[in-house]
Amino acid sequence: KEGHNAVTCESGEPIKCDSIVRLEHMSTGKNLHSHLFKSALSGNQEVSGYGESGYGDTGDNWKIVCESNDKLWMRGKQIALVHVDTGKYLYTAESVKFTQSNCGGGCPIMGQTEVSASAKKDVKNRWTAGQGVYITPLTKTSNEEDDDEL
């Protein structure tokens, strides 16, 4: 989705590198969100789900930073996601996994890694789209004509 208070983007429209977006969880309708609170395990900036049906606030805005020279976010290519409000990078690492020893029985999801936002850009904040809904944009062929008639 487009960033909070940004021009609406249409489904299937390619996403340009450096675009500001909101990432909405399909099952819960919550946006990937961050704010100035410490995360439980790493002590980085907390990342959570926020909002209702994709609506939230500026804490839901993430900038797509392409790791290659592509002009568009391409499926299978690495990107970094930078939190617009704070400039921190979406981050995770195997060393920040929720276990019985670090959080007892109160873990969000036992065995899952914590996702946070880090000030440091490194390999632990590179992301690749692997699952999701992919829509192939319609493109006109040279033989097609514009036809506005019903």
C-alpha positions in Angstrom: 0.0 0.0 0.0 1.0 3.6 -0.4 2.5 5.4 2.6 0.3 7.2 5.1 -1.1 10.4 3.6 0.4 9.6 0.2 -1.1 9.3 -3.3 -3.1 6.1 -3.7 -1.3 3.4 -5.7 -3.3 0.8 -7.7 -3.0 -2.9 -7.3 -0.5 -4.3 -9.7 1.3 -1.0 -10.1 5.1 -1.5 -10.0 6.7 -0.1 -6.8 9.6 2.2 -7.6 12.8 2.1 -5.5 12.8 4.8 -2.8 9.0 4.7 -2.7 7.3 5.1 0.7 5.0 2.2 1.4 2.9 0.5 4.2 3.1 -3.3 4.5 -0.2 -4.7 5.7 -0.5 -8.2 7.2 -3.1 -10.0 5.1 -4.7 -12.0 7.9 -4.8 -9.3 10.6 -5.0 -6.1 8.6 -2.3 -4.6 10.8 0.5 -2.5 9.3 4.2 -3.1 9.9 4.9 -0.3 12.4 7.7 1.1 14.5 8.1 3.7 17.1 10.7 4.9 19.7 10.4 2.0 22.1 13.1 -0.6 22.8 12.5 -4.2 21.5 12.4 -7.0 24.0 15.5 -9.0 23.0 17.9 -7.0 20.9 17.3 -3.6 22.5 16.8 -2.1 19.0 13.7 -0.1 18.1 10.5 -2.1 18.5 8.6 -3.2 15.4 5.0 -4.3 15.8 1.6 -4.5 14.0 -0.6 -1.4 14.2 -3.7 0.0 12.7 -7.0 -1.3 11.5 -7.6 -2.7 7.9 -4.4 -1.0 6.7 -5.2 2.4 8.2 -2.7 3.7 10.8 -0.2 6.6 11.1 3.2 7.7 9.9 4.9 5.1 12.0 3.7 2.6 9.4 5.7 4.3 6.6 8.8 2.4 5.2 11.1 3.4 2.4 12.0 0.7 -0.2 15.8 0.9 -0.7 16.9 -1.3 -3.6 20.2 -3.1 -3.2 20.8 -3.2 -6.9 20.7 -0.6 -9.7 17.0 -1.5 -10.5 14.5 1.3 -10.7 11.7 -1.0 -9.5 11.3 -3.3 -6.5 11.8 -6.7 -8.3 10.6 -10.0 -6.9 13.6 -12.0 -5.8 15.9 -9.0 -5.5 17.2 -7.8 -2.1 16.0 -4.6 -0.6 16.3 -2.8 2.7 13.2 -1.3 4.5 14.0 2.0 6.2 11.5 3.4 8.8 10.6 6.9 7.5 10.0 8.5 11.0 13.2 7.3 12.6 15.6 6.3 9.7 16.2 2.8 11.2 16.5 -0.4 9.1 14.1 -3.3 9.5 16.3 -6.0 11.1 16.3 -9.6 12.3 18.9 -12.2 13.2 19.0 -15.8 14.4 20.6 -14.5 17.7 17.4 -12.8 18.7 15.1 -15.8 18.8 12.3 -16.1 21.4 13.1 -19.0 23.6 12.0 -20.4 27.0 15.3 -19.1 28.6 15.0 -15.5 27.4 11.3 -14.9 27.9 9.7 -17.8 29.8 6.2 -18.7 28.8 5.3 -15.1 27.8 6.9 -15.2 24.3 4.9 -13.7 21.4 5.7 -16.9 19.4 8.1 -19.4 20.8 11.0 -20.1 18.4 10.4 -17.1 16.2 13.0 -14.4 15.7 12.4 -10.9 16.8 12.0 -8.3 14.1 13.2 -4.8 15.1 14.6 -1.7 13.6 18.4 -1.1 13.7 20.5 2.1 13.2 23.1 0.0 11.5 22.8 -1.1 7.8 24.2 -4.6 7.3 23.3 -8.1 5.9 20.8 -8.7 8.7 18.5 -6.0 7.3 18.3 -7.1 3.7 15.0 -8.6 2.7 13.7 -10.6 -0.3 10.1 -11.0 -1.2 9.5 -14.7 -1.2 5.8 -15.0 -0.5 2.8 -12.8 -1.1 0.3 -11.7 -3.7 2.0 -10.9 -7.0 0.0 -9.2 -9.7 1.5 -9.0 -13.2 0.8 -5.5 -14.5 -1.1 -5.2 -17.8 0.9 -3.8 -20.6 -0.3 -2.9 -24.1 1.2 -4.5 -27.1 2.0 -2.4 -30.1 -1.1 -3.9 -31.9 -3.6 -2.7 -29.3 -5.5 0.5 -29.7 -7.0 2.6 -27.0 -10.8 1.8 -26.8 -12.8 3.9 -24.4 -16.2 2.6 -25.7 -18.2 0.1 -23.8 
